[in-house]
Amino acid sequence: MNLILATTAIAMILSIILAIVAFWLPQINPDTEKLSPYECGFDPLGSARLPFSLRFFLVAILFLLFDLEIALLLPLPWGNHLPNPTGTLFWVTAVLILLTLGLVYEWIQGGLEWAE
């Protein structure tokens, strides 16, 4: 119990210290360059509020989804040593079929096309 209490206390104290430093440190000495809207030195050529394409988010989500699929399928060889390896094979096949159907659906709907 003392270990849990000590760990919680250290985590809370460290979080409070880091929050105070994060709010206090940037306000120490702002100069004119940091207060200017563009730090790169270039004049703005257009509006910074252009609409962002959601296709980038779609590709990122698909990448994360298939990356997690690999993480889920990584322990598959060890799953064959379970008392019921056919159950493991069933669930792996179900996950792969579900992900494949989702990818085919996105492909048919045109979600993977870059040109509009």
N, C-alpha and C positions, 0 to 999 in steps of 0.2 A: 504494500500500500504506500509506503514511503517513497518507493521508486517512481510510482505513477504520479504521486503528488509533486515530487521534485521535477520530473520531466515536464509536467504541465506548467509548473511555476517558471521553469527556465524558458519554455516556449512562449509563455505569455510575456515575460519580461523582455525577451529578445524581440518579440513582435512589437511591443510598445516602443522600445528603443529605436528600432528600424523605422517605424512610422513617424516618430518625432524627427529623426534625422532626415527622412525623405521630405518632410514638409519644411524643415528649417534650413537645410543646406542650399537649395536652389535660390532662396531669397536673400542670400548673403550679399552678393555684389552683381546685380544685373547691369551690363554696360549697353551702350547704344547698338552695338552689333547684335547682341542677343535679343534686344527688344525690337529689332527690325523684323518685318514679316518674312523676308527671304534671307536665309543665311548663306546661300550659295553664291551670291554676288551677281546673279543674272536678273535682268528685269523680267517680270512676268509677261508671258506672251499671250496667255488666254485665261479663261476662267479656271480656277482650281476646283470648281464644283461640277465637273463633268460627270454624267451618269456612268457608273461602273458596271461593266458587263457581269451578269450573274453566271456566265459560263465558266469564269475562273473559279468561282465558288463550287460549281458543279464538279469540275475536274478535281479540285482539292478534296471534296467529299468522296468522290469515287476512289481517289488514291488512298484516302484513309480507310475506306471500307475494304478495299482489296488488301491493304496492308494488314488490317485486323484479321482478314480471312487467313492470311498466312500465319499469323500468330495463333489463330484457333486451330489450324491444321498441323502446326509444328509438333504437338505431343501425340500425333496419330500413331507413330510406330510403338510408343509405349502403351497406347490404348489397346493394341492387339494382344497384350498379355493379360488383359482383364478376363474374368470368368466368362463374359459374354461378348466376344469380339464382333459378333454380327450386329449387336446394338450400336457399337461404336461406328461400324461401317454405315449403318442406316442413318445415324445422325450426321455424319460427315457428308454423306451423299445428299441428304436433305438440305444442308447448308449450301453446298455447291450448286444444287439445282435452284435454290431460291436466289442466290447471287447471280447465277447465269440468266434466270428469267428477268431479274431486275435490270441487268445490263442490256438484254435484248429489248426490253421495253423502252429504255432510254434511247437506244439506237434507233428504234422504229419511230419514236416521237421526235427525233431530230435533236435531241439534247446534246449530242456529241459533235454536232456540226458547228464549225467555227464561222462560216459565212452565213449571213442572214439573208 
